[in-house]
Amino acid sequence: IRKKRDLSPDAKLRFPDYLGYFFGAGTNIAGYIVSAFFADLFILNVLYLGLTQVGVVMAISKCFDGVSDILMGRIIDKTKSKYGKARPWYLRMILPLSMCMLFLFWMPPGLSETWKYVYVFITYNLASTVCFTANAIAHSSMIGFMTMDTRSRGIVGVMSMISNTVLQFWLRILYEICKFFGGGETYTQRGFTLTILVYLVFYAAAAVLAFLLTRERIHNVSDSESRETEDTLTKQEKEKKETVHREAEVPFWTAIRSLFTNKYWILCLVMCLG
């Protein structure tokens, strides 16, 4: 008889949870491909676009990326699903992220020089700033939803590190796959597009496995406890609770202003652009 999984908030995670988070970290493969191959190799060696113009595109996109992180965090906080808050996004992002990645590495022929930069700006932000950010923030949030047990959280972090190491090793053969699909040439749009398609199949499989194997425990318990105690609260206690809840929620534009006044975020942005 299969043992039922413990869904208490301080549960000690079992192997399926660890394996699920391992595959969840594997969904970051899209981000690795964009950061390691798109800007440095594909744009320069396949599309033959200017390095200066591309740098401007990336600089503007980095600013958008900081805003999208905050926005996606808000979206996850307000997500209501029987599967949890962050876990459903493993499945929700498969189709949009896959489509945007394919569009990113497939540019329609016949575009003028100006429209090529416009196309890169739009597809890069859709793939990285929007879709990959949604996937990455949801995956990072899972560690806080899975359990409160500190030892289990530590092991989950180790599984993530192992997964990232495997990804980096696997990406090293990307050149060989590009060369295979490119008819012996490494830098061809056809080769890159078909290679990305292969990697996206593995990404989709990893996302499905992450969704099936992981479980959220924290918010479900807190929600049920709040429902059980709601009827026992007095009117004054309910008003006080609502006031505290409103004060705990930081307004979106306040969070945005704090981002652009954070000297450490600005320094990181400058370092990335450099």
C-alpha angles and dihedrals in degrees: 000000000000113000114243114244117253109242098180115126094247095042120146106241121239132214097276090058093049092046091048092053089047090058090042090060087050089066087072088078089099091059092049091051093050096045097041104036114015103061099031102037116011098046094046102036102033107025094030094216124162118271094221095052091046089051090057090050091051093046093055091044092054090059090052089048093061091053093047091055091059093043093051091049088056091048092052091049090055097042113119117193138138086239094055137256106290103020097070090060091070087071098031094060099047097089100036094044093047093048094047092048091053092048089048092059096037115068118185111246121247099039118146120241093260094048090050090062091045090051092049092048094051098042094042092053093044092050101038110019096040113021103029091042091054091051095044096046091048092050093047090049092054093076089063093048100045100068146330093225105117096207092053091048089052092053090048088056090051091051089053091052091049091050092050090050091052090049093052091049092048093050090060090075092054090097092056092050091048089050091050094051092039094061094252096322119106101203108055128123091229091052094049094045094052091043092053088050090057092049091047090057089057090045091054092048091050092049092051092048091048090053094047098046104040128074133196115223110162108067095038091060094044091050093051092047091051091051092050094051097039093085093051095055121099121233091257092050091049091051091049091049092051091049092052090047092052092048091050092056110085112213113249096239091048088056090048092051091049089053094057092044093050105106093198092056090047091050091050090050092052091048091051091050091048 
